[in-house]
Amino acid sequence: MRSDYVFTSESVSEGHPDKVSDQISDAVVDLFLSKDPEARVACETLTTTQLVVLAGEIRCKGVYENGEWAPGALDEIERTVRAVVKKIGYAQDGFHWETFEFINRLHGQSAHIAQGVDASGNKDEGAGDQGIMFGYACDETPDLMPATLDYSHKILQRLADDRHSGAAPFLEPDAKSQVTLRFHDGKPVAATAIVVSTQHQEGYDTGEQEAELRDYVREVVTEILPEGFVTDETKFHINPTGSFVIGGPDGDAGLTGRKIIVDTYGGAAPHGGGAFSGKDPTKVDRSAAYVTRYLAKNVVAAGLAKRCTIQVSYAIGVSEPLSLYVNTHDTGTVADDVLEAAIARVAKDRLGGLTPRGIRTGLGLNKPIYGQTAAYGHFGRRPEGDLFPWERTDLVDALQAALA
């Protein structure tokens, strides 16, 4: 492991076109799970100038059964989609929540996929697809997340909060951030570069109004980062292209699942490649990535490692994972293979195992909780009620006891 280096992560706001797509897809997931906790959803969204298109495969009691839509279901889906765009704040000529064209091409789930995934007879529920999933945690922040990503998210969250509250009325929904930190002895100590590109109202690219926007962004960054991280040597790049009036889906087409590194660990850890948004929790791309984060976070919270990466793998239609891999990057207090065995035992005792059904029931994932995940990261969030259960640290005692 290197102890002295410079590292960068980026984030995008709720108004970024890809994130608009993610939020729409997850709103559809939530809608269907609110009707049927066993719903099957794989919803992809395309957004562009004055257009939203849904595509994918579904199965949901009371909404879509036997190849037929329930009365009023199509209208409810459209209302849900428009409400997402309205909440984000898009009421512009090029993308307006009330007037964009809406096309719904969702259709029934393949019977061949269903027969492999569904439980039947002595067969337990199988994974919704093959693949590899990773979870990660580190001690760089109180949320046990990579610092570069954590601060990138929080900068954009502040901008969005100020835009919604009216504290920064010159901001529009689309924005991106990028934070570069210098690490010493493996710990972040200073910001070497900050990039923030934010959509703005007309006129905020010249003169006093441009200075107002730049001063505002600098103040937000300074408040978000730990004291002393921003120095005279920190390089700021605020709207480096000049003007950013045309943005969101009007400026660039958006697709579900194109910001998977933003969704996870900002490049500080491996990624299996599968997106999360738009998928119900039988899809292990989503649920297994959540449970591996849950386990890795509890390992670090228990003081068993400073950094922890966990990988699992699955085959479509097969319930048990094909592999479990743990790497504490030479920071663990016990050997990684010993920790692997302890994690497997705790997962079986507390979740019923790492099968798709065990993960879903153990973490309570068959609920409409996914809209909140679709912007500003799926990890490092505060667990409240049913939301973000994979961020709890309630396995600390069990892990420590398994290693005693």
Helices and strands as residue ranges (DSSP letters): E 5-12, H 17-35, E 40-48, E 51-59, E 64-65, E 68-69, H 73-88, E 91-92, E 95-96, E 101-108, H 111-117, E 131-138, H 147-165, E 171-184, E 187-200, H 207-224, E 235-238, H 248-251, E 254-255, H 260-263, H 284-301, E 307-314, E 323-327, H 336-351, H 356-363, G 371-373, G 389-391, H 396-402
